[in-house]
Each structure stands twice: as C-alpha cells, then as structure tokens.
Amino acid sequence: MARVFVYGTLKKGQPNYKHMINTAKGLAKFQGRGRTVEKYPLVIAGKYNIPYMLNIPGTGHHIAGEIYSVDEQMLQFLDEFEGCPDMYQRTLMRIQVVEWEGKGGTGETDGVLECFVYSTATYPPEWVGLPYYDSYDSSGKHGLSYVLRESRE
C-alpha cells in the first residue's frame, strides 16, 4: 500500500471523490487529514477551473487535504486520472498529520508522513500570479466552478 495526499477534487464531498470509493478502480482507505509541511501555491486554473498545486516549495500556503492508503491498482488509476507524468507529476512530499482515523496514531513519532502528491512543475508562467489557496472546495467563495470531465468540450 502507498500513501497518497489529495487536496482537490478527489477529497470527500468534492466532484471526483466517487473515484476514491469505486473499488473497481482499486482500494483507497481514508487515513486522516493533513497539510503540507512546506508551503506551496494552490491555484485554480484553466478553462475547467482545475485545482493545481504548483511545485514551487516555500511559496504560498501549507495546503490542507486528505491522506489515503491505496493499493497498486488505485495508484495506477490515479496516475492515469491525473495525467501523470504530463499534466501532474507524482512526487513524495512531507505531510503533517492534523487528524488521524482510528486507533494507534500514525506510526510516526512527529506526526509527519511521506505521501505521494500530484503537483505540477509544467504550467503557464501566468499561473504564478493567480490567487493562492490553502484549501480547495469546488463550491468555495472563489466562484470558480469545476467542470467535470464528462461535461468538457
């Protein structure tokens, strides 16, 4: 099992969460909530209002999200879903645990885990000038409605 940190449309209550609970795509077990140890810019960009974590460590905010344990089948699905390695790149990042499910804690003494995160180092330069968020909600105050893949032209 691998640990994955999701911060956008794959979180609970967001438009693509259905994929995280679809066992035909593999197994994903919710482990808890966390935030990036380093700061990163989280922007909403493109004509489909997609959330992107730009791989610029030290800039932006500590981004909030959810930690999942996933099997190899789900990891392969997520790679494909996230357009890895072209649109997003899957890299290990340090995630500070904020809240953990169940008993026994994180198994980490300092509450910091290494998790795979889908971020991007390939983006138009103007994205750096967009507003940075510390948390993503598709129906947030930003007013930028996410466009589901099946609704895109």
N, C-alpha and C positions, 0 to 999 in steps of 0.2 A: 504494500500500500504506500502511496505517496501522499504528501500533504500539499494541498492547493489552497491559496488565499484568493478569494473572489471579492471584488469591490464594486462591481457594476450590475449589469442586467441579470447575472446569474444568482444574485442574493435572494433570500426569501422575500416574497412579496413583490419581486421585480419581474419584468416581462419574460425573461428566459429561464426563470427558476425551474420551470417544468422539465427542463433537460436534466437538472441535477437529481430529480426524483424519478426519472424514467429508467428503470432497471434494465430495459432492453439496450441502453447505451452503456451500461456498466453500473458499478456501485459507487455512490458518494455518500459518506456518512458525515453529517454535521458534527463538528467538534467544539466549536465555540466562536466567539467574536474576538477580533484583534485589530491592531493598527500597525502600519509600517513603522519600524524603528527609525529609519531615515525619512526625511521629508521628500516628497515627490509632487510634481504638478499633476493634478487630475483635472482634465478638461472635457468638455462636451463639444464634439466637433463633427464636421462633415454634414452633408445634406440629410443624413438619417439620425443626427443627434446621438452619436455613439460616445459612451464614456471611454476615454483613453488615459492611462497612466503613462506619462512621458518619462522615459528613462533618463532623468536628469536629477541624480541624487543630490540632496541638500537644498533643493528649490521647492517651494510650495508648502504642502502640509503633511502631517502624519495621517495617512489615508486609512479610514475605517473600512472594515469588511468582515468576511466570514471565513473560517478555517474548516476545510473538509479533508477527510481521508478518502482517497479514491483508488480504485483498482486500475490495473494497466489498461483495461478496455475503456474505462471512463477517461483516463488521461489521454488516450489516443483520440477519443471523440472530442475532448476539449481542444486538443491541438488543431484538429480539423475545423471545429466550430470557430475558434479564434483566429483562423487563417495563419497559423504558425508554420513556418517562420517569416512569412512575408508581411502580414499586417501587424501581428503581435509576435514578440519573442518570449519564450518561456524561460525565465531565469529564477534562480534561488534568491530569496530576499529574507531578511530577518524581520519576523513579525512578533510584536509584543502582544501577549495574550491579555485580553481585557476581561473576558468571562469564559469559563470553561464548562462544558456539559458533563454531567455525571460525576462519579467519584474518582479519587486518585490523582487529581490535578493533571498537569501537562506532562509530567515526567521530566520536566526541565526545571532546574533549580531557580533560575532567574526569570522564568515565565516568558522566555524568548525562544521562538521556534524558527527553523529554516523551512520555508514553504516555497513551492513554485508559484510564481506570479506571472500573469500575462501583461507585459507592458510593451511599449514600443520605442525604438530608437530611430524609426523611419517615419517621419511626419513632415508636413509642410512647415517651414520656419515661422509662419504667422500664428501657428497654434500656441507658441510660447507666450504670445500676447493675449490669449483668451483668459477669462476668469478661471482661477484655480479653486477647486472644491476640496473639502476634507472628507466628504461622504457623498455618495451618489444615491439619488432617488429619482426614478424616471418621471414622477409627477411632482417634483420639487418646485420651489419658488422660482427657479431659473426659467420656467415656462418653455423649456426645450423638450418637446415630446419625442421620445424614442420611437423610431419606425421599425416595426418587426420585419424580419427578412421576407416573410411571405407577403408583406404589403409593399415591398420596394419595387420600383420600376426598373 
